[in-house]
Amino acid sequence: MAFSLEVQTAKRPADVVEIWKEALAGRGIVAEFPPGFSIESCRGPLVLKVLSAPKNLVGVDLADTVAAYFEVWADEDGVGFSTASGRTTVDFAVQCLCAAALAEAVDGVYVDPQMGESAKGSDAYRLAMEEINYFISEPGEAVHRKFVDWETI
């Protein structure tokens, strides 16, 4: 089952990668984005190289560089984020935090249609953390997959 989030906004910041990198780093996740990534041209999986992430966000201490991926797209309503069934705890945490960071940066609305909840601006982090804490507490969730390169998942 897919997990989708939406950030309702008409704004499209040109520096979205920097917004995401700073927001992730502020929570202890060090990640690299693919060269040349643009939110306007992305229409599918976004693969990140995660160099480190804290246990409280991903469920374990990471010993290796891992991959995180989620789908991202922009449309007339805002920006959508989705992970498929089989997502890892790293995928999930990065998806939620990137959506929350965008909502804060543009004062947009972070929407979780599965739970029927939303949060505006910086309050998006509260909702994102509730979702992350719930997801990593679930037994049997895959924690991570090794990063190979930007094309291979």
WOHUMO-V126580 format. One record per pair of residues at least 4 apart in sequence whose ideal C-beta (glycine too) atoms are under 8 Angstrom apart, sorted by sequence separation. I is the first residue (numbers start at 1). J is the second residue. If there is no record, write none. Layout:
{{I | J} {I | J}}
This chain:
{{12 | 16} {15 | 19} {16 | 20} {17 | 21} {18 | 22} {19 | 23} {20 | 24} {21 | 25} {22 | 26} {23 | 27} {25 | 29} {33 | 37} {38 | 42} {42 | 46} {53 | 57} {54 | 58} {55 | 59} {58 | 62} {62 | 66} {74 | 78} {75 | 79} {83 | 87} {87 | 91} {88 | 92} {89 | 93} {90 | 94} {91 | 95} {92 | 96} {93 | 97} {94 | 98} {95 | 99} {96 | 100} {97 | 101} {98 | 102} {99 | 103} {100 | 104} {101 | 105} {102 | 106} {103 | 107} {112 | 116} {119 | 123} {120 | 124} {123 | 127} {124 | 128} {125 | 129} {126 | 130} {127 | 131} {128 | 132} {129 | 133} {130 | 134} {131 | 135} {132 | 136} {133 | 137} {134 | 138} {148 | 152} {24 | 29} {25 | 30} {37 | 42} {53 | 58} {55 | 60} {74 | 79} {75 | 80} {87 | 92} {103 | 108} {112 | 117} {119 | 124} {136 | 141} {148 | 153} {13 | 19} {24 | 30} {55 | 61} {73 | 79} {74 | 80} {102 | 108} {103 | 109} {111 | 117} {112 | 118} {135 | 141} {24 | 31} {72 | 79} {73 | 80} {103 | 110} {111 | 118} {119 | 126} {72 | 80} {83 | 91} {87 | 95} {110 | 118} {119 | 127} {145 | 153} {37 | 46} {53 | 62} {71 | 80} {72 | 81} {83 | 92} {109 | 118} {110 | 119} {118 | 127} {21 | 31} {52 | 62} {71 | 81} {72 | 82} {100 | 110} {109 | 119} {110 | 120} {117 | 127} {20 | 31} {70 | 81} {71 | 82} {99 | 110} {109 | 120} {21 | 33} {34 | 46} {50 | 62} {70 | 82} {71 | 83} {83 | 95} {108 | 120} {20 | 33} {33 | 46} {34 | 47} {53 | 66} {70 | 83} {82 | 95} {107 | 120} {108 | 121} {34 | 48} {51 | 65} {69 | 83} {81 | 95} {107 | 121} {110 | 124} {33 | 48} {50 | 65} {112 | 127} {17 | 33} {32 | 48} {49 | 65} {50 | 66} {103 | 119} {115 | 131} {31 | 48} {32 | 49} {50 | 67} {70 | 87} {81 | 98} {103 | 120} {104 | 121} {110 | 127} {31 | 49} {49 | 67} {50 | 68} {81 | 99} {103 | 121} {104 | 122} {110 | 128} {31 | 50} {32 | 51} {48 | 67} {112 | 131} {17 | 37} {30 | 50} {31 | 51} {47 | 67} {48 | 68} {68 | 88} {79 | 99} {104 | 124} {29 | 50} {30 | 51} {47 | 68} {48 | 69} {70 | 91} {103 | 124} {104 | 125} {30 | 52} {47 | 69} {66 | 88} {68 | 90} {69 | 91} {16 | 39} {29 | 52} {30 | 53} {46 | 69} {67 | 90} {68 | 91} {79 | 102} {28 | 52} {29 | 53} {45 | 69} {46 | 70} {66 | 90} {70 | 94} {100 | 124} {28 | 53} {29 | 54} {45 | 70} {46 | 71} {68 | 93} {70 | 95} {99 | 124} {100 | 125} {28 | 54} {45 | 71} {46 | 72} {68 | 94} {72 | 98} {12 | 39} {27 | 54} {44 | 71} {68 | 95} {100 | 127} {12 | 40} {29 | 57} {62 | 90} {70 | 98} {97 | 125} {100 | 128} {28 | 57} {44 | 73} {60 | 89} {99 | 128} {27 | 57} {42 | 72} {43 | 73} {59 | 89} {78 | 108} {42 | 73} {58 | 89} {78 | 109} {97 | 128} {42 | 74} {57 | 89} {58 | 90} {96 | 128} {39 | 72} {96 | 129} {40 | 74} {39 | 74} {58 | 93} {96 | 131} {97 | 132} {57 | 93} {96 | 132} {31 | 68} {53 | 90} {92 | 131} {93 | 132} {39 | 79} {50 | 90} {53 | 93} {57 | 97} {92 | 132} {93 | 135} {92 | 135} {93 | 136} {50 | 94} {92 | 136} {48 | 94} {89 | 135} {89 | 136} {89 | 141} {88 | 141} {89 | 142} {90 | 143} {88 | 142} {89 | 143} {90 | 144} {87 | 142} {88 | 143} {89 | 144} {90 | 145} {86 | 142} {88 | 144} {88 | 145} {12 | 74} {31 | 94} {29 | 93} {29 | 94} {12 | 79} {10 | 78} {29 | 97} {8 | 77} {9 | 78} {8 | 78} {9 | 79} {24 | 94} {27 | 97} {6 | 77} {7 | 78} {6 | 78} {7 | 79} {6 | 79} {24 | 97} {6 | 80} {7 | 81} {23 | 97} {24 | 98} {5 | 80} {6 | 81} {23 | 98} {57 | 132} {4 | 80} {5 | 81} {68 | 144} {4 | 81} {5 | 82} {23 | 100} {24 | 101} {59 | 136} {67 | 144} {4 | 82} {20 | 98} {23 | 101} {58 | 136} {66 | 144} {67 | 145} {3 | 82} {22 | 101} {57 | 136} {66 | 145} {67 | 146} {2 | 82} {3 | 83} {64 | 144} {66 | 146} {67 | 147} {2 | 83} {20 | 101} {23 | 104} {65 | 146} {66 | 147} {67 | 148} {2 | 84} {19 | 101} {20 | 102} {59 | 141} {62 | 144} {64 | 146} {65 | 147} {2 | 85} {19 | 102} {60 | 143} {64 | 147} {1 | 85} {3 | 87} {59 | 143} {60 | 144} {69 | 153} {58 | 143} {16 | 102} {19 | 105} {58 | 144} {67 | 153} {3 | 92} {13 | 102} {16 | 105} {5 | 95} {5 | 96} {3 | 95} {7 | 99} {13 | 105} {6 | 99} {9 | 102} {13 | 106} {5 | 99} {9 | 103} {50 | 144} {7 | 102} {11 | 106} {7 | 103} {9 | 106} {11 | 108} {50 | 147} {9 | 107} {49 | 147} {7 | 106} {9 | 108} {8 | 108} {9 | 109} {7 | 108} {8 | 109} {49 | 150} {7 | 109} {7 | 110} {8 | 111} {47 | 150} {6 | 110} {7 | 111} {47 | 151} {5 | 110} {6 | 111} {5 | 111} {47 | 153} {5 | 112} {6 | 113} {45 | 153} {4 | 113} {4 | 114} {3 | 114} {35 | 150} {34 | 150} {7 | 124}}
